[in-house]
């Protein structure tokens, strides 16, 4: 009897009823609103523009909670769903197939960057992130307006706390927002297309501030998941303490799992400038700022920056590594972490090792009794964190 192996990334499945239609979603770990379809999405679905679109854009599509029902409601429309999180894009495409939608295209894009500038939309829909920065708000309004057809509309749902910021941004840009509806915690706002000068791109659009780590100044963006103060204060210093101090003939290739905005890969390059380093991330914002920091500080460094939704889709050209670093996010889920470590173990050279940093609770819950390949040893701990070393 053939059995299908469960997807280690899958957290749950959800069903959703809207306008007499049922929608089924597979939900991965570590994305927005994994337990239910959030209230903002529901409110926006109930307050869509009146005119039918020929083409619409779902900006920040997640796993497809908003864009896929709209695509079914308008089967003759071209639906383009984009997200900066490549994992979300992958699962949005998966859910489009599950719901038998043939008018949907899912793309990775940081804001509007990956869209054809000549491509216009009748609708742009957006569930605006709660941690959005002021520069991104300006880009959303001005860049969105530039991508609308005459008579088209940018329709957004925002949390109530964002209303003053959005209104002041619109006023400063000479735009008028229409208040469509409100709920207990959200507002629905609309922006009708207007003729304006072309939207100018800003290289510092996502720049939040600059932070110094071990003598290196890093450009840090707004709204990058996992960049909490504890990571800079405790997580990275503890992980770095456990890594080799000096170069050796056995240390030629390093893989830094997830690049964030480049702190760990560049610190590794500073420590071992002659070593080849590969890093990747599923968040295109992290990828962009890693490349930015690399080009600014070490333009000739042997650091390769890749983008991929997960290890399964990461193309490394049969590479093997002497050292791999892996930071475990509590939101990843045990099945995802165990699968990642199994895959990473296959990438090790005979004498290679993986340094894993994890919260103590996650270590005790599912890593302390490791039954996978290789040998897992606890080598350090501090501030509620544990560092493990995996060898062949």
C-alpha positions in Angstrom: 0.0 0.0 0.0 1.4 3.4 -1.0 1.4 6.1 1.6 1.9 9.8 1.2 4.5 11.3 3.5 3.1 14.3 5.4 4.6 17.6 4.5 6.8 18.7 7.4 5.9 22.4 6.8 2.2 21.8 7.0 0.7 23.1 10.3 -3.0 22.7 9.7 -5.9 23.0 7.1 -8.7 25.5 7.2 -12.1 25.7 5.4 -13.8 29.0 4.8 -17.3 29.8 3.6 -17.9 33.0 1.6 -20.8 33.9 -0.8 -22.0 30.3 -0.8 -18.6 28.9 -1.8 -16.2 26.8 0.2 -12.5 27.3 0.2 -9.9 24.9 1.5 -6.5 26.0 2.6 -3.3 24.1 3.6 -1.5 26.3 6.1 2.3 26.1 6.7 4.1 27.0 9.9 5.5 30.5 10.4 3.1 32.6 8.3 0.4 35.1 9.2 -2.9 33.9 10.7 -2.4 30.1 10.8 -5.4 29.4 13.1 -8.2 31.1 11.3 -8.9 33.6 8.5 -8.2 36.9 10.2 -10.9 39.5 10.8 -9.3 42.0 8.5 -9.4 39.7 5.5 -13.0 38.8 6.1 -13.9 42.5 6.4 -12.2 43.3 3.1 -13.8 40.4 1.3 -17.2 41.8 2.4 -16.4 45.3 1.1 -14.8 44.8 -2.3 -15.2 47.5 -5.1 -18.4 47.3 -7.0 -17.1 47.1 -10.6 -15.8 43.7 -11.8 -12.0 43.7 -12.5 -10.3 42.3 -15.6 -7.1 42.1 -13.6 -6.4 42.5 -9.9 -3.5 42.3 -7.6 -3.4 40.9 -4.0 -0.4 42.6 -2.4 0.9 40.5 0.5 -1.1 37.4 -0.4 0.0 35.1 2.4 -1.3 31.6 1.7 -4.1 33.0 -0.5 -6.9 33.8 2.1 -7.9 37.0 0.3 -6.9 36.6 -3.3 -8.2 33.1 -4.0 -11.9 33.8 -3.1 -11.7 36.9 -5.2 -10.3 34.9 -8.1 -13.2 32.5 -7.9 -15.7 35.3 -7.6 -14.3 36.8 -10.9 -13.2 33.7 -12.9 -12.7 35.8 -16.1 -10.2 38.1 -14.3 -6.5 37.6 -14.2 -5.5 37.3 -10.5 -1.9 38.1 -9.5 -1.0 37.3 -6.0 2.4 38.5 -4.6 4.2 38.3 -1.3 7.8 39.0 -0.2 7.7 35.7 1.8 8.5 33.0 -0.8 7.1 30.3 1.6 3.7 32.1 1.5 3.9 32.3 -2.3 4.6 28.6 -2.6 1.6 27.7 -0.4 -0.6 30.3 -2.1 0.1 28.5 -5.4 -0.6 25.2 -3.7 -3.9 26.4 -2.4 -4.9 27.8 -5.9 -4.4 24.3 -7.2 -6.3 22.7 -4.3 -9.3 25.0 -5.0 -9.0 24.3 -8.8 -8.4 28.0 -9.7 -6.9 28.4 -13.1 -6.8 32.2 -13.3 -4.2 32.7 -10.6 -0.5 33.5 -10.8 1.6 33.7 -7.6 4.9 35.6 -7.5 7.5 36.5 -5.1 7.9 40.3 -4.9 9.1 42.9 -2.4 6.3 45.4 -2.7 5.6 46.1 -6.4 9.2 45.4 -7.5 8.7 42.2 -9.4 5.7 43.5 -11.4 5.9 44.6 -15.0 5.7 48.4 -14.9 3.5 48.3 -18.0 1.0 46.0 -16.4 -2.0 47.9 -14.9 -4.7 46.7 -12.5 -8.4 47.5 -12.0 -8.1 46.5 -8.3 -5.2 46.3 -5.9 -6.1 44.7 -2.6 -4.0 44.8 0.5 -4.3 43.6 4.1 -1.7 46.2 5.3 0.9 44.7 7.8 0.5 46.0 11.3 4.3 46.8 11.6 4.5 48.8 8.4 6.9 51.7 8.3 6.0 55.2 7.1 8.2 54.9 3.9 6.4 51.7 2.9 3.0 53.4 3.4 4.0 56.1 1.0 5.1 53.5 -1.5 1.8 51.6 -1.1 -0.2 54.7 -2.0 1.9 56.3 -4.7 3.2 53.1 -6.2 -0.3 51.5 -6.1 -1.8 54.5 -7.7 0.7 54.3 -10.5 -0.2 50.7 -11.2 -4.0 51.3 -11.5 -6.0 51.6 -14.6 -8.1 54.8 -15.0 -11.1 54.2 -12.6 -9.2 51.5 -10.8 -9.0 51.4 -7.0 -6.5 50.5 -4.3 -8.6 49.0 -1.5 -6.9 48.3 1.9 -7.8 47.0 5.3 -5.8 48.4 8.2 -5.8 48.0 12.0 -7.2 51.1 13.7 -3.8 52.1 15.1 -2.5 52.7 11.5 -5.3 55.1 10.5 -3.5 58.4 11.5 -0.3 57.3 9.7 -2.2 56.3 6.5 -4.2 59.5 6.5 -1.2 61.8 7.1 0.7 59.9 4.4 -2.1 60.4 1.9 -2.5 64.0 2.8 1.3 64.7 2.3 1.1 62.9 -1.1 -1.9 65.0 -2.2 -4.2 62.0 -2.2 -7.7 61.5 -0.8 -8.8 58.3 0.9 -12.3 57.1 1.0 -13.6 55.5 4.3 -15.5 52.4 3.1 -16.3 50.5 6.3 -15.1 49.7 9.8 -15.0 46.7 12.2 -14.1 46.3 15.8 -10.4 46.5 15.1 -10.1 47.5 11.4 -10.9 50.1 8.8 -11.5 49.6 5.1 -10.1 52.5 3.0 -10.1 53.1 -0.7 -8.0 55.2 -3.1 -9.3 55.8 -6.6 -6.7 56.2 -9.4 -5.6 59.8 -10.2 -3.2 61.2 -12.7 0.0 61.9 -11.0 3.7 62.1 -11.9 5.4 58.7 -12.1 6.2 57.2 -8.7 10.0 57.6 -7.9 11.7 54.6 -6.4 13.6 55.1 -3.2 16.7 53.0 -2.4 16.1 53.7 1.3 12.5 52.8 1.3 12.7 50.0 3.8 15.6 51.4 5.9 14.7 51.6 9.6 18.1 52.5 11.1 21.7 51.3 11.3 23.0 49.0 14.0 26.6 48.1 14.9 27.6 44.5 15.6 31.2 43.6 16.3 32.5 46.7 14.6 30.4 46.3 11.4 27.6 48.8 10.7 24.5 47.2 9.2 21.6 48.8 7.5 18.5 47.4 9.2 15.0 47.4 7.6 11.6 47.9 9.0 9.4 44.9 9.6 11.9 42.0 9.4 10.6 39.0 11.3 12.9 37.6 14.0 15.0 40.7 14.4 14.1 41.2 18.1 16.5 42.8 20.6 17.3 39.4 22.2 18.7 38.1 18.9 21.4 40.8 18.8 21.9 40.8 22.6 21.9 37.1 23.3 21.3 34.7 20.4 24.0 35.8 18.0 26.7 36.3 20.6 26.1 32.9 22.1 26.1 31.2 18.7 29.3 33.0 17.7 31.0 32.0 20.9 30.6 28.3 19.9 32.0 28.7 16.4 35.7 28.1 15.7 37.9 31.1 16.3 40.6 30.3 13.7 40.7 29.1 10.2 41.8 25.6 9.4 42.2 23.4 6.3 39.0 21.7 7.2 37.0 24.9 7.1 36.4 25.9 3.4 32.7 26.2 2.9 30.0 27.6 5.3 26.2 27.7 5.0 24.3 30.2 7.1 20.7 29.1 7.2 18.6 32.3 6.8 20.5 35.5 6.2 18.1 38.1 8.0 19.8 41.3 6.8 23.3 39.8 6.7 24.6 40.0 10.2 25.7 36.4 10.7 27.1 35.8 7.1 29.1 39.0 7.3 30.4 38.3 10.8 31.5 34.8 9.5 33.3 36.5 6.6 35.0 38.9 9.0 36.2 35.9 11.0 37.2 33.8 8.0 37.8 36.1 5.0 39.2 33.3 2.8 36.2 30.9 3.4 33.4 30.6 0.8 30.0 31.4 2.5 26.5 30.7 1.2 23.4 32.1 2.8 19.7 32.2 1.8 16.4 33.4 3.0 12.7 33.1 2.1 12.1 36.8 2.9 13.0 39.0 0.0 13.4 41.9 2.3 16.1 40.0 4.2 17.7 39.0 0.9 17.8 42.6 -0.4 19.3 44.0 2.8 21.9 41.2 3.0 23.0 42.1 -0.5 22.9 45.8 0.3 25.1 45.3 3.4 27.4 43.0 1.6 27.9 45.4 -1.3 28.5 48.3 1.1 30.9 46.7 3.5 32.5 43.8 1.7 31.9 44.1 -2.1 34.6 41.5 -2.9 33.6 38.9 -0.3 33.0 35.3 -1.4 29.5 35.3 -0.1 26.7 33.9 -2.2 23.1 35.1 -1.3 20.3 32.9 -2.5 16.5 33.1 -2.2 14.3 30.1 -1.6 11.0 29.2 0.2 12.6 26.3 2.0 15.5 23.8 1.9 13.6 21.5 -0.4 13.6 24.2 -3.2 17.1 25.5 -2.4 19.5 24.8 -5.3 23.0 24.3 -4.1 24.5 22.4 -7.1 25.4 19.4 -5.0 27.5 21.5 -2.6 28.7 20.2 0.7 29.7 22.3 3.8 32.2 22.1 6.6 30.1 24.3 8.9 26.4 25.1 8.9 24.6 27.5 11.3 20.9 27.1 12.0 18.7 29.3 14.2 15.5 27.7 15.3 12.5 30.0 15.4 9.8 28.9 17.9 7.1 29.4 15.2 8.7 26.9 12.8 7.1 23.8 14.4 8.9 20.6 15.4 8.2 18.7 12.2 9.8 21.5 10.1 12.9 21.7 12.3 13.4 18.0 12.3 13.1 17.9 8.5 15.5 20.8 8.1 18.1 19.2 10.3 17.8 15.9 8.4 18.3 17.7 5.1 21.2 19.8 6.4 22.9 16.7 7.7 23.1 15.4 4.1 25.0 18.6 3.2 27.8 18.1 5.7 31.3 17.0 4.7 32.7 14.0 6.5 34.3 16.2 9.2 31.7 18.9 9.1 29.3 20.1 11.8 26.0 22.0 12.3 25.8 24.6 15.1 22.1 25.0 16.1 20.8 27.6 18.5 17.3 27.0 20.0 15.2 28.1 22.9 15.5 25.8 25.9 11.8 24.8 25.7 12.0 23.7 22.1 15.2 21.8 22.8 13.5 19.9 25.7 10.3 19.3 23.7 11.6 17.7 20.6 15.4 17.9 20.2 16.7 16.5 23.5 15.8 13.0 22.5 17.1 13.3 18.9 16.4 10.2 16.8 17.5 11.5 13.4 20.8 11.0 11.6 24.1 12.0 13.0 25.0 12.9 16.6 23.5 15.8 18.4 25.4 17.2 21.4 24.6 20.1 23.7 27.6 22.4 23.9 26.4 25.7 25.5 23.5 27.4 27.1 22.6 30.9 28.4 19.6 33.2 28.7 17.0 30.5 28.0 19.0 29.4 24.9 20.8 26.2 24.0 23.5 25.6 21.4 23.8 22.1 19.9 26.4 20.6 17.6 25.5 18.0 15.0 28.2 15.9 13.5 28.2 13.0 11.0 
